[in-house]
C-alpha cells in the first residue's frame, strides 16, 4: 500500500487562525472534527437519480469525476441532480474536489456527492478540503475508507459562513475576470477569421464602408482577400497565395546548440510550453546532455507532440529547443510578426492535426506543415495586422496575469483565515 500523508494542526499555534474577523476575536479556538462529522455522502450517485419534474429551458452540463470536467450537455429531464445544492463533488480515486451549485448530470461511479450537515457550511468545508495534503495511493477508493476520517479545524457555524462569504466574493471577482478573458479570446479568434483570407470563392464583391470606419467589410470574400481589411490597404489588390515552406515565406530551423549554453529560462521543450497559445514557462530542469535546435528572437516555436494543445510561442530571446519542438523562421517575403499569426491560429492547428500520426500522442508531419497554403499581403499590411493582433495578445496576457494575481491573493488569504497546518 502506498505511503499516505495527512494534515494535522500545529499544536504550538493552536486552533486559532492568524486572521480573524473582529466579531469572532473572543470566540476561542476552533474545534478539530473528522470530515464525515460535517459532510453527508448522498445516495444514490447522480447518474442514478431520477427527476421527472425537471424542465429547465437551458441545457444541463454532464460532469465526470475529478475537477468536474464538463463532458457535454443534455436536454434530458431524468437523472438530473438538482436538489440539495450546492454540493461538493469528490473523486473517489484521486481525491480531487469541485464545488457545484448548479443542476448537473453525472457520468462516473467515482463521483461522491457530499452535502453539509446541519451545523456546517458547505463552501467553508470545500475550502478547508483544499488545504488537506494527502498522498494518493494507487487503485484505492478514498472517501469512505480514508478521506472522510481526516480531521479539519472548524469554528462555529456563523464564523464558517462569514469566511465562506468572504471567499465566495473573491471567487466571483475571479469568475468575472475569467469570463472577460474568454470573451477576449473569442474576440481575437473571430477577428483572425476575418483578417485572413479563407479558401471560399465567391463572385460577390459588394463593399460596405463608412467614412469613420477603420475597416472595409465585404459581405463575402474571394479566395485571396480577407473579409475585413484595413481601409488604407483596400486598393492594394489581392494577397499572394503561397506555401508556408516557400523560400520567401518561412523555413524550419536546423541549427544546433549544446546544453552547456542553455539555462532553465532559455531551454524550451514541449513540457514548458503552455497550451492555448499562452507562451512558455521556465523549465523545471535541464537535460544532462544533448544537442538542441537553436532559436533566436522572432522565431516561432510549435510543440509537435499533441498539436491540438496549441502550444505555439514567438520567441523573445535566444535559446535551444528539444527535438519535439519545431522552430520556424520567417524568410525575405514575410515578417516575423505576421508569420506568428499564420502559425498561431486555429486553422493551422486543424490543418496539422489532419496529417498527424499517432493516437495517444499524435505528432504533426513537417512536410505537411511546409505545404500549408498561406496568403501573403504587402509588408506594410503585414505590419498592421501583426500590430493589431499583438496588441490584443498583450491585453489577453494582462488579463491572464490579473487572474493569477487574484488566485494568489486568495491562496494567501486562506493561509491567514485558517489555522496553520503541518504535514505528518
N, C-alpha and C positions, 0 to 999 in steps of 0.2 A: 504494500500500500504506500502511496506517495506520502512524503512528509508534509504535514499541514502546519499552517501558521495562523493564529487567530489574534484578534485585538484584545488588549486589556488596558485598563486605565492606570496611569501613573499614580501610585498611591501617595507619592510625595506632593503631587499637585492637588490631590483630592478631586472630588466630583464637582468642581466649580469651574466654569469657563472663564477665560481671560476677559472676554467682552460680555456684558450683561445689560439688558435694558433696565433703566433706573427703577421701574416699579417692581423689579424682581431682585433687587440688590440684597434684600434681607430674607430671601426665601430659603437660604441654606443650600446644602449640597444636593446635587441630582442623585437619583436612585438608579442603581445598575440593575437591568432586567434582561431576561432572555427575550429574543425576538418573538417567539411564539406566545409570550405573555401579552404582547401588544398587537399581534397580527393573526388573523384567521386565514387559513388556507381554504379557499372556496371550492366546493364541489358542486356540480361536475366542472371539468375544464371547459373553456368556451366553445370548443368545436362540437361539444355535445349539448350545449344549452339550446333549448327550444323557446322561441319567442314568436308567437303567431300574430301579435298585435303591433309589431314594429313596422312602421310605414313612413320612414323618413324619405323626403324627396331627394336627399343627397346620397351619393354612393358611400358605402361603408368600407373603410380600409380593412384589408385582410393582413393580419400580423403573424409573424413567425416568432420563434424563440430568439433569445439573445437581446439585442438592442431594439426589439420590436420593429424589425425590418419590414417595411410595407411591401408585400408581395404583389399587391394589386388592389382592386376594388370590386365590390359586389353589390348588386341590387337585390339580393335575396332577403327575404323577411324572416328566415329561420336561421337558428344558430348564431344569432347576434347577441353579444354580451353588452347589455345596456343598463342594467340595474346595478346598484351598489357602487357606482362610480363616485370618485376616482379610485383606482386600484394600482397596485404595483405588479407588474409582470416580472416573474423571476424565472430565469433559465436554469432548470434543474441540473444541467450538465456543466455550464460554465460559470454560474452564479452572477451573470450579467443581469442588470435590472433596468426597468423603464417605468416611469410614471405615466399613467394613461388616464385621461379624463374625458375621453370621447368614446362613443359606441364603436365596437370593433368585432371582427370575426377572427377566431384563432385557427391556426393550421398546424399546430405542433403539440404532441403529448408532453414535450419537455417544458411547456409553459405552465407555471404555477401562478395562480391568481390570488394575490394577497390583499386582504381588506383589514383596515384598522378596527380594533375593538373599541369599546365604549369610551375608555379614558385615554385614548391615544389619537394623535393627528397623523393622517396618512402621509402628508407631504413631509412632515418632520421626520417620520420613520424612514421615508425614502432617502432623504438627505443624510440621515445617520448611517444608512447602509452603504453610502458611497465612501464612508470613512473606514469601513471594515477592510482590513488587509487579510486576505485569505488565499492560501496556495491551493489551487485546484488540482485534485487527483485525477488520474486517467480513468475514464469509464465509470465514474462514480455519479450517483444521484445525490444531490446535496441538501435539498431543502428539509425534508422530513428527518433524515438521519443525522445531519451535522449542522447545517447553517442555521436552522431555526433555534438551536440551542446556544448559539453565540450571544454574548451579552453586549448591550449598548447602554450608555448613560441616558437618562431621560428626566426632565423636570416635570412639574405638574402640567396638566392639560393646557391651561391658559398661557403658560410660558412657551409650550410647544407651538401653540397656534401663533403666537407673536413672532417666533423665529421663522415658522413656515411662511407667514405672510410677508416678512421681510425678504426672504429668499425668492418667493414667488414673484414679488415685484421686480426683483433683479432679473429673474428668468423672462419676464415679459419684455423688459428692455432688450435683452439678448435676442429674444424671438423676433421683435420688431426690426432690429438691425439685421438679423439673418434674412428676414423677408425682403428687406431693402436690397441686400446683397444678391438674392436670387433674381429680383427684378432687374438689377443692373446687368447681371449675366444674360438674362433673357433679352434685354435691350441690345446688348452687344451682339448676341447671336443673330437677332433679326437684322441688325444693321449690316453685319457681314454678308448675310444672304442677299442684301440689296446692293452693296457696294462692289460686289464681284459678279462678273457675268456667269450665267449658267449655260447648260447645254440645250436649252429650249430655243427653237427657231420660229419666229412669227414674222408676219409682214406688217403688223400694226405698229406704226411709229408715231402715234398721237402723243404730243407732249403737253404736260400740264406745268405751267410756270407761273411764278409770282415775282414781282419786282424785288420784294424784300426777302425772298426765299434763298437759302444758301444752296439748295439743290435743284436740279432739273429731274423731274419724276416722270417716267413713262408708265402708261397703264399696262404695258407688256414690253418685252425686250427681244432683241435679236441675239444670236449666239455670241457675238463678240462685243456686246455692250451691256453694262450693268443697268439695273432698273433705276438706281439712284446714282446721280453723278453731280459732283461739284460744278456749279454754273460756269466757272472760268475755264473748264475743260470741255464744255459741250461741243465746241467746234473742232476738237482735236481728232475726230473720227473714231473708228473702231479700234479696240485693243487688238494686239497681235497674238494669235494662238501659237503656243509653243509647247514643248515638253519640259518638265521640271529638270531633266538631266541634259537639256541642250547646253552647248558650250558657253552661250552667252546668258544663261539663266542661273544654274547652280550646279554644284558637284559635291560628291561625298569625299570628305577629307580622309586621307590615309596616313598622314604624317604621324610619327610616333614620338612618345616621350617616356622617360623612365619614372618609376615610383619615387626615386630619390629627389625628384624635382617637384613633387606634389605634397600637399598637406590636406587636412580634413576639409578645408574651405575650397580647394581647387581640384579635388578629386570628385568626379561625378560618375555615379553608377545608377542603375535603374532603381536601387533601394532608396537613394536620397533625392530622386526626382519626385516631385509632388504631382498628384493627379489633377485632372481638370484644368490644365494649363496654368497652374498656380505657382510654378517656379521650382526651386530646389532648396534643400536644407544642407547643413554641414554633414559630412559623412560621419558615421559613428566610429569607424576605424578604417585603416588603410590596408590594402593587400600587402603581404610581406615582400613579394616580388612581382615582376610582370612588366609588360610594355603596353602603353595606353595611347589612344588617339589624342593627339594634341589639338586643342581648340583655342581660338583666340576670340577677342571681343567682337561681338556681332554675329558669330556663328550660331546656327540653330541646331539644338540637340533634341533628339527624339528617342525615347526608350523603345527598343524594338521587342521587348517582352510584354505581351498583353497590350498591344497598341490602343485598345479600346479604353484604357485608363487615361489616355490623353496626357501623358507625361511629355510635354514639349516645353523647351525653355530657350530663350535667346540669351546667349552668354554676355555677361558684363565684366568678364575677367579672362585671363589666360589660365589654362589648366589642362587636365587629361581626363578622358572618358573611357570607361570599361568597354569591352567588346560587345556588350549588349546595348550600347548606345550608339546611334548613328549621328554623325556630325555633318550637317550641310553648310556649305559656304556659298555666298552669292558670287556670281560672275559679273562680267562687264555691263550687261544689259539690265541688271536688276539690283536694286539697293537692298541692303540687309533689312532695313525697317519694313520693306514691302514683302520680302521673302518670308519674314517671320509670320505674317498673316496668311500667306499662301499655304504654309505648313500647319500653323496653329489654328486650325478650324475644323469643324465637324465634317465637312465634305471630304477633306483629305484623309481624316481618320477612317471614315467609312470606306473610302477607296482602298486604303491599306488593308483593312480587315477582309475585303473581298478576296485578296490573294494570300492572306496569312495562312501559315502552315502550323498544324498542331491543334489539339483540342484543349487540354488543361492549361497549357502555356503557349498560346499562339504567338508566332513571330512573323513580322512583316517581311515581304520579299523586296530586296534592294532594287533589283532590276525593274520590278513593277513600279516602285516609287519613282524611279527616274523617268518612267514613261507616263507619269501622271500629267494629264493635259492642263495647262495653265494659260491664262490670258494676261498679257503684259501691256500696260499703258506707258506713256512717256514717263521719264524720271520725275518730272515736276508733279505729275499726278500721283505717282508712287509715294512721293514725299508727303503730299496732302493726306492721302488715305492712311499711310503709316502713322502720321502725327495724330490724326483723328482717333484711330483705334488705340494708339499708345496712351493718349490722354485718358481714354475710357478705362484702360487697364490700370492706370495709376489710381483712378477713383475706386475701382474694384479692390485693388490691393490695400488702399487706405481703409476701406470698409471692412475688409477681412481682418486687418490688424486691430481695428476698433473692437471687433467681436472677440478676438483673442484676449485683448486687454480686459474686457468685461468679464470673460471667463476666469482670467487670472485674478481679478478683483474678487469674484465670488469665492474662488478657492481660498484666498487669504481671509476673507470674511468668515467663512465656515471654520477655519482653523481657530479663529478667536471666539466664535459663538458656541463651539462645542468643547468640552474638556479635552485636554491633550491625551493622545493615545500613544501607546508604545507597542512594539512587536514582541511577542514571546513565542 
